[in-house]
Amino acid sequence: MSDPDTESYSTSPAWSDVTPLPTNPGGPNPLAAIAYAPAYEEAMSYLRALMAANEHSTRALELTEDVIEQNPAHYTVWLYRASVLFGIDADLRAELEWVSDVARAHQKNYQIWNHRMMIVEKLGSPEGEREFVEEMFALDGKNYHVWSYRQWLVRRFGLWGERERGFVEGMVERDVRNNSAWNYRWFLVNGRESEGVPGVKDEGVKREEVEYAASAVAKAPQNPSPWNYLRGVVRASGGGLGELKGLASEYADLTRPGGVRSSHALDLLADILADEDKNKAGEALDALASTYDPIRKNYWEYRKGLLGLPAASVA
């Protein structure tokens, strides 16, 4: 009833049996009372009354919809709505259609996705969910809440497989700098260790992931995501960063003009050289501080200090 042209709760016969519970803003002289819109304050006062009575009814469901339309971030209202839905054995497929519309209008709202998770859990089926997630990614491919929800779907319903691998590869191809997509690939590869699936600890899987990340580096050498992924793959497999020396050197060669195409490769090379030749590692860190990443000069000098080397004189 948030529409000003509709009848208010206080004048509606359907609500005449309810005694509203108004907000208590902190006594008669509150220090900082929130200036709620009158329609919202009225709706909430009736909702508080229904919640106090733990009423599960069609009108309670309609009231939660009204409140959510006015304030979609109200977590308690979402929880109450779920309890009402389950209490009256409502049509949960219809609920998914409704919450999809809310999600399209409020893409970054966590409560929507928590509610959706509860509904899908109750249904016991992921039917149509991956398609809807992909619709949401078309609007924003880096929406954290949607990525988290996709992970939950995969874990809950065992959706590991080629479709998910193809999906995430498509997301990386669309935007190789999408760190969320890289994190999701890591989840797919390494998220089943508790089930005995070794991930990158398997030599074949490790080799495949290194090759995949290296091909992404070739497309955008200054993109940190595949470099971070490579570090993670090697460390999780039990190997050493030295395994990546050849690749890092390909993009960070200080011996020739224009040989450094990636500050991230040079950073990786400095880490590798720290165990092989501290002076050469220091040269790499000096180059980062002076030329390739001077905005973090103090950090590179700090790294050099950890090696026991004096800071370079950098203008």
Summary of the structure (lengths in Angstrom):
residues: 315
radius of gyration: 27.5
end to end distance: 65.4
largest distance: 84.4
contacts: 888
relative contact order: 0.04
helix: 67%
strand: 1%
